[in-house]
C-alpha cells in the first residue's frame, strides 16, 4: 500500500515528450491525457484530399508541409483562395502556429473552416475572418468565427455552424469562370 501511495503521488512525463509535450501527470491522469494529447503523432491533414500517408509528431508537421505540400503551404496570416472547387485544403503558418484551411461543398452548402493544429484552448486565442467579394467590387459577404481545434474533425465544425456556411446558390453569385475572391484572415482575439 505504501509503494502504491508513492507511485500515485509522483508526477510522470507525457509519453509524447519527444513530440513537444511538457506535461507532468499523476498516474491516474496519464491515459486520459494521452488520448487527447495534441503532441502525439497525427496524420497529415491533407490526407483528406491527397494520398498522403505521413504520420508523425505535430512538431514535424511544418517541415512536412513545406516539403511535401509546397503548393498548399502559406506562411502568412492571410490567404486569398480563388478556386471554387470541392475539397480544397491549405496550411497557414503564422503566429508561431500551424493552421489548416478547408473548403467543402456538401448537399448544396459551401463550407469553409480554419483549425489550429493544437488544443481547443489554444485555438480560442485566434479568430478568422472570411470575406467573399464579387467581381463588381461592391457586393461582399463577411463573417468572423473563432478558430476551431484540429482535435475536432472538420465535419463537426461544418455541422456546428461555427464556420463559414453559405448556400451554394449564394456563393455562385460571387463566382466567375469557376473562380471566386475569398480572403481568409487570421488574427488574435
C-alpha positions in Angstrom: 0.0 0.0 0.0 2.8 2.4 0.8 4.5 1.9 -2.6 1.2 2.4 -4.3 0.7 5.7 -2.5 4.2 6.8 -3.5 3.5 5.9 -7.1 0.2 7.8 -7.1 1.9 10.9 -5.6 4.6 11.0 -8.3 4.4 13.1 -11.5 5.3 11.4 -14.7 6.2 13.0 -18.1 3.8 12.5 -21.0 4.8 9.8 -23.4 4.8 12.4 -26.2 7.6 14.4 -24.7 9.6 13.8 -27.9 6.8 15.5 -29.8 6.9 18.6 -27.5 4.6 17.9 -24.6 5.9 19.1 -21.3 3.1 17.9 -19.1 3.8 16.1 -15.8 0.9 13.9 -14.8 -0.2 11.7 -11.9 -0.5 8.0 -12.8 -4.4 8.4 -12.7 -4.4 11.0 -15.4 -1.8 9.7 -17.9 -4.2 7.5 -20.0 -6.8 10.3 -20.3 -4.1 12.9 -21.2 -2.6 10.6 -23.9 -6.0 10.1 -25.5 -6.2 13.8 -26.3 -2.6 15.0 -26.3 -2.0 17.1 -29.4 1.7 16.5 -29.2 1.2 12.8 -30.1 1.6 11.5 -33.6 -1.0 12.8 -36.1 -1.9 12.1 -39.7 -1.1 14.8 -42.2 -4.3 16.8 -42.5 -4.1 16.8 -46.3 -4.7 13.0 -46.3 -8.4 14.1 -46.6 -7.8 15.4 -50.1 -4.5 13.9 -51.2 -2.9 10.4 -50.9 -0.5 11.4 -48.1 0.4 8.7 -45.6 2.6 10.9 -43.3 2.0 10.2 -39.6 4.4 11.8 -37.2 4.7 14.4 -34.4 2.9 17.7 -34.6 6.3 19.5 -34.2 7.4 18.0 -37.5 4.3 18.9 -39.5 5.6 22.3 -40.7 8.6 20.7 -42.3 6.5 18.0 -43.8 4.0 20.6 -45.1 6.7 22.7 -46.7 8.5 19.7 -48.3 5.5 17.6 -49.4 2.8 20.2 -50.0 4.6 23.3 -51.0 1.7 24.4 -53.3 -0.7 24.2 -50.3 1.6 25.8 -47.7 1.5 29.5 -47.0 3.5 31.5 -44.4 1.0 34.3 -43.8 -2.0 35.2 -41.7 -3.9 36.0 -44.9 -4.9 33.6 -47.7 -6.6 34.5 -50.9 -8.5 31.5 -52.0 -9.6 31.6 -55.6 -10.7 28.1 -56.5 -14.4 27.3 -56.4 -13.9 23.6 -56.0 -14.9 20.9 -53.5 -12.3 19.7 -51.1 -9.6 22.3 -51.1 -7.2 22.4 -48.2 -4.2 24.6 -47.3 -1.7 25.1 -44.5 -1.2 28.5 -43.0 1.8 29.1 -40.8 1.6 32.3 -38.7 1.8 33.4 -35.1 4.3 30.6 -34.5 1.4 28.2 -35.1 0.1 26.0 -37.9 -3.5 26.3 -39.1 -5.4 24.3 -41.7 -7.9 25.9 -44.0 -10.5 23.6 -45.6 -13.3 24.3 -48.2 -16.1 21.8 -48.9 -19.3 21.8 -51.0 -21.8 19.3 -49.5 -25.5 19.0 -50.2 -25.9 22.5 -51.7 -23.9 24.2 -49.0 -20.5 25.8 -49.2 -18.3 25.4 -46.0 -15.0 27.0 -45.1 -13.3 26.3 -41.7 -10.0 27.0 -40.2 -8.5 24.8 -37.5 -5.4 25.2 -35.4 -3.1 22.2 -35.1 -3.4 22.4 -31.3 -5.8 22.3 -28.4 -9.2 24.0 -28.1 -7.9 26.4 -25.5 -5.0 27.4 -27.8 -7.4 27.7 -30.8 -9.7 30.0 -28.9 -7.0 32.7 -28.9 -7.5 33.1 -32.7 -10.3 34.2 -35.0 -10.7 34.0 -38.7 -12.5 36.5 -40.9 -13.9 35.2 -44.2 -14.6 37.8 -46.9 -16.2 36.9 -50.2 -16.1 39.7 -52.8 -18.0 40.0 -56.0 -16.1 40.9 -59.2 -18.0 44.2 -59.3 -16.1 45.3 -56.2 -19.3 46.4 -54.4 -21.0 43.2 -53.1 -19.4 41.2 -50.4 -20.2 38.7 -47.6 -18.0 38.9 -44.4 -18.2 36.7 -41.3 -15.8 36.2 -38.4 -15.5 33.0 -36.3 -13.3 31.6 -33.7 -10.7 29.2 -35.0 -11.5 25.6 -34.2 -9.1 23.0 -32.9 -7.8 20.1 -35.0 -8.9 17.8 -32.2 -12.4 18.4 -33.7 -12.9 16.9 -37.1 -14.0 19.2 -40.0 -17.4 17.6 -40.3 -18.1 18.6 -36.7 -17.0 22.2 -37.5 -19.3 22.2 -40.5 -22.3 20.7 -38.7 -21.9 23.0 -35.7 -22.3 26.2 -37.8 -19.1 27.6 -36.3 -17.5 28.2 -39.6 -18.5 29.9 -42.9 -21.6 28.2 -44.2 -23.4 29.6 -47.2 -25.9 28.2 -49.7 -24.0 27.2 -52.8 -26.5 29.3 -54.9 -25.5 32.4 -53.0 -21.8 31.7 -53.4 -22.3 31.1 -57.2 -23.3 34.8 -57.4 -19.7 35.6 -56.5 -18.1 33.1 -58.9 -16.8 33.9 -62.4 -15.2 31.3 -64.6 -15.1 28.9 -61.6 -13.1 31.4 -59.6 -14.1 33.4 -56.5 -12.4 36.0 -54.4 -12.4 34.6 -50.9 -10.0 36.1 -48.4 -9.3 34.3 -45.1 -7.6 36.5 -42.5 -6.3 35.1 -39.2 -5.8 37.3 -36.1 -5.6 37.1 -32.4 -8.7 37.6 -30.3 
